[in-house]
Amino acid sequence: MRLRVANPSFFSRQAVFACLALLLLAAAGEAGAQARRPGDDPTAYLQGKPDQEHGRKLLDAFRQNGWGLGGAYYLEFELRVLPRRGDERTVPGRMWGRGPMTRIVLQPGMKDTERRLLLQVGAESKVWSWPAEANNQPGSGSELGVAALFRPLAGTDLTAFDLQMPFLYWPDFAYEGVAPVLGNRVANVFLLRPPAAIRALRPELSGVRVWLDGPYNVLVKTVQFGGTGEPIKSMEVRDLTTVTVPSGGKRTDEQRIVKVVDVRDEATRNKTQFVVTGAALGLELSPALFEPARLAEALSPPADGVQRVKP
């Protein structure tokens, strides 16, 4: 029996930049005809000279067609902090998304520790934070500078840079060709190099490699690299789940969305796991909810329609 999908691109394209994805959300569908067979040499898919003009068209399509599809959404999630040594812990979170804007709350309702973020992705990417940083007007959100993008959030290895993924729009990139990813899928691979503002603050970051799923052109994996080419941090979609999407009247459709994304510090081997625990799709959310000045206002989850996601 084949899964019926309302719109294979709806959730993957809108939320990939903020759900880790990151990184991160894969659409439903079967592997392409070039899926790797057992015993195949993974490096074989990168042999030959990649067509840079073809790669540019693929990346441009990803950048230009990522918005305006489907409706708004709401997610409930957990950030599971899994250190190589020490105690594990969980940070709860909520997320609202509409087009290129995503509003995230970490530790909602917890006095003195709740943190709110507003992400705008694209060529003109920005991040706002509440509580506001020093020297900003009390009661409003503050726009984060480049340095603040790399600060850990809520005691995890996750940063605003990881959530926003501005590297997807860096102009300096190379198309590296096609390679296997996630076991039985193939992806177009790009290496993007940081602009001067990032290099000045993070000289150890030499580039970010991204994998765009071949059939649907959605992001499924990223790896940040150091100055000598060593991996610094990786992010990868690990599991999907299926939820229903209202389609009018009594009709509903099914949509596969991300369920688990792993974020790993390659030096310490500490891992932060993003796990979706509830979802509501096809919502109508006012653009005003995604204004920086509204960050100081608490948002409540949708009154109904939040579907629990099984562990």
KAWOKA-V932993 format. One record per residue. N is the residue number from 1. RES is the residue in three letters. PSI is psi as a letter, one per 40 degrees, with the letter a starting at -180 (NA if undefined). NEAR is the number of other ideal C-beta (glycine too) atoms within 10 Angstrom. Layout:
BEGIN
n & res & psi & near
N & RES & PSI & NEAR
N & RES & PSI & NEAR
END
This chain:
BEGIN
n & res & psi & near
1 & MET & h & 3
2 & ARG & h & 6
3 & LEU & h & 11
4 & ARG & h & 10
5 & VAL & h & 17
6 & ALA & d & 19
7 & ASN & h & 18
8 & PRO & d & 18
9 & SER & e & 16
10 & PHE & c & 22
11 & PHE & d & 31
12 & SER & d & 32
13 & ARG & d & 23
14 & GLN & d & 27
15 & ALA & e & 23
16 & VAL & d & 27
17 & PHE & e & 28
18 & ALA & e & 26
19 & CYS & e & 28
20 & LEU & f & 29
21 & ALA & g & 27
22 & LEU & i & 26
23 & LEU & f & 30
24 & LEU & f & 28
25 & LEU & h & 28
26 & ALA & i & 29
27 & ALA & i & 24
28 & ALA & i & 20
29 & GLY & i & 16
30 & GLU & i & 11
31 & ALA & i & 16
32 & GLY & i & 15
33 & ALA & e & 8
34 & GLN & e & 13
35 & ALA & i & 15
36 & ARG & h & 18
37 & ARG & i & 8
38 & PRO & h & 5
39 & GLY & e & 5
40 & ASP & i & 11
41 & ASP & h & 10
42 & PRO & d & 10
43 & THR & e & 9
44 & ALA & d & 12
45 & TYR & e & 19
46 & LEU & e & 14
47 & GLN & i & 9
48 & GLY & i & 9
49 & LYS & h & 6
50 & PRO & i & 17
51 & ASP & h & 12
52 & GLN & d & 12
53 & GLU & d & 9
54 & HIS & d & 12
55 & GLY & d & 19
56 & ARG & d & 13
57 & LYS & d & 12
58 & LEU & d & 17
59 & LEU & d & 20
60 & ASP & d & 10
61 & ALA & d & 12
62 & PHE & d & 19
63 & ARG & d & 14
64 & GLN & d & 10
65 & ASN & e & 12
66 & GLY & e & 22
67 & TRP & i & 15
68 & GLY & e & 9
69 & LEU & h & 15
70 & GLY & a & 19
71 & GLY & a & 18
72 & ALA & i & 20
73 & TYR & i & 26
74 & TYR & h & 20
75 & LEU & i & 27
76 & GLU & h & 20
77 & PHE & i & 26
78 & GLU & i & 14
79 & LEU & h & 24
80 & ARG & h & 17
81 & VAL & h & 20
82 & LEU & g & 18
83 & PRO & i & 15
84 & ARG & d & 9
85 & ARG & i & 7
86 & GLY & a & 9
87 & ASP & i & 6
88 & GLU & i & 10
89 & ARG & i & 13
90 & THR & h & 12
91 & VAL & h & 20
92 & PRO & i & 16
93 & GLY & i & 21
94 & ARG & i & 20
95 & MET & h & 22
96 & TRP & h & 23
97 & GLY & i & 24
98 & ARG & h & 19
99 & GLY & b & 19
100 & PRO & e & 18
101 & MET & h & 22
102 & THR & h & 25
103 & ARG & h & 23
104 & ILE & h & 23
105 & VAL & h & 19
106 & LEU & h & 22
107 & GLN & f & 18
108 & PRO & h & 18
109 & GLY & e & 10
110 & MET & h & 12
111 & LYS & h & 6
112 & ASP & e & 6
113 & THR & e & 12
114 & GLU & h & 15
115 & ARG & h & 17
116 & ARG & h & 22
117 & LEU & i & 23
118 & LEU & h & 23
119 & LEU & h & 23
120 & GLN & h & 18
121 & VAL & i & 25
122 & GLY & a & 18
123 & ALA & d & 10
124 & GLU & g & 9
125 & SER & i & 17
126 & LYS & i & 15
127 & VAL & h & 26
128 & TRP & i & 24
129 & SER & i & 21
130 & TRP & h & 21
131 & PRO & i & 16
132 & ALA & i & 18
133 & GLU & i & 14
134 & ALA & i & 5
135 & ASN & e & 6
136 & ASN & i & 15
137 & GLN & h & 10
138 & PRO & i & 7
139 & GLY & e & 12
140 & SER & i & 15
141 & GLY & i & 23
142 & SER & i & 19
143 & GLU & h & 15
144 & LEU & h & 20
145 & GLY & i & 11
146 & VAL & d & 15
147 & ALA & d & 10
148 & ALA & d & 15
149 & LEU & d & 19
150 & PHE & e & 15
151 & ARG & h & 11
152 & PRO & i & 13
153 & LEU & h & 20
154 & ALA & f & 18
155 & GLY & e & 14
156 & THR & i & 21
157 & ASP & e & 19
158 & LEU & i & 23
159 & THR & i & 17
160 & ALA & d & 20
161 & PHE & d & 22
162 & ASP & d & 25
163 & LEU & d & 26
164 & GLN & d & 23
165 & MET & f & 24
166 & PRO & e & 24
167 & PHE & d & 22
168 & LEU & e & 25
169 & TYR & e & 16
170 & TRP & h & 15
171 & PRO & d & 8
172 & ASP & h & 10
173 & PHE & i & 21
174 & ALA & h & 15
175 & TYR & h & 19
176 & GLU & e & 18
177 & GLY & a & 18
178 & VAL & h & 19
179 & ALA & i & 18
180 & PRO & i & 22
181 & VAL & i & 23
182 & LEU & f & 16
183 & GLY & c & 8
184 & ASN & e & 13
185 & ARG & i & 21
186 & VAL & i & 21
187 & ALA & i & 24
188 & ASN & h & 22
189 & VAL & h & 21
190 & PHE & i & 25
191 & LEU & h & 16
192 & LEU & h & 20
193 & ARG & i & 17
194 & PRO & i & 20
195 & PRO & i & 15
196 & ALA & d & 7
197 & ALA & d & 10
198 & ILE & d & 19
199 & ARG & d & 13
200 & ALA & d & 11
201 & LEU & d & 14
202 & ARG & g & 18
203 & PRO & d & 11
204 & GLU & e & 12
205 & LEU & h & 20
206 & SER & e & 18
207 & GLY & i & 20
208 & VAL & h & 25
209 & ARG & h & 20
210 & VAL & i & 25
211 & TRP & h & 26
212 & LEU & h & 22
213 & ASP & h & 23
214 & GLY & d & 21
215 & PRO & d & 17
216 & TYR & e & 17
217 & ASN & f & 19
218 & VAL & i & 27
219 & LEU & h & 28
220 & VAL & e & 29
221 & LYS & i & 24
222 & THR & i & 24
223 & VAL & h & 18
224 & GLN & h & 22
225 & PHE & i & 20
226 & GLY & a & 17
227 & GLY & d & 11
228 & THR & e & 7
229 & GLY & e & 8
230 & GLU & i & 11
231 & PRO & h & 14
232 & ILE & d & 18
233 & LYS & i & 22
234 & SER & i & 18
235 & MET & h & 26
236 & GLU & h & 21
237 & VAL & h & 29
238 & ARG & d & 15
239 & ASP & i & 12
240 & LEU & i & 16
241 & THR & i & 15
242 & THR & h & 14
243 & VAL & i & 24
244 & THR & i & 16
245 & VAL & h & 22
246 & PRO & h & 16
247 & SER & e & 11
248 & GLY & h & 7
249 & GLY & b & 6
250 & LYS & e & 6
251 & ARG & h & 9
252 & THR & i & 15
253 & ASP & i & 16
254 & GLU & i & 13
255 & GLN & h & 26
256 & ARG & h & 19
257 & ILE & i & 24
258 & VAL & i & 31
259 & LYS & d & 23
260 & VAL & h & 19
261 & VAL & h & 26
262 & ASP & h & 20
263 & VAL & h & 26
264 & ARG & h & 20
265 & ASP & h & 19
266 & GLU & d & 15
267 & ALA & d & 11
268 & THR & e & 11
269 & ARG & e & 11
270 & ASN & i & 17
271 & LYS & h & 18
272 & THR & h & 26
273 & GLN & h & 20
274 & PHE & h & 29
275 & VAL & h & 19
276 & VAL & h & 22
277 & THR & e & 16
278 & GLY & i & 16
279 & ALA & i & 26
280 & ALA & h & 22
281 & LEU & i & 25
282 & GLY & f & 22
283 & LEU & i & 16
284 & GLU & h & 7
285 & LEU & h & 19
286 & SER & h & 10
287 & PRO & d & 10
288 & ALA & d & 9
289 & LEU & e & 16
290 & PHE & f & 22
291 & GLU & h & 15
292 & PRO & d & 18
293 & ALA & e & 12
294 & ARG & e & 17
295 & LEU & d & 24
296 & ALA & e & 15
297 & GLU & h & 12
298 & ALA & i & 10
299 & LEU & i & 16
300 & SER & i & 7
301 & PRO & i & 15
302 & PRO & i & 14
303 & ALA & d & 7
304 & ASP & i & 6
305 & GLY & e & 15
306 & VAL & h & 16
307 & GLN & h & 13
308 & ARG & h & 10
309 & VAL & h & 19
310 & LYS & i & 6
311 & PRO & NA & 7
END
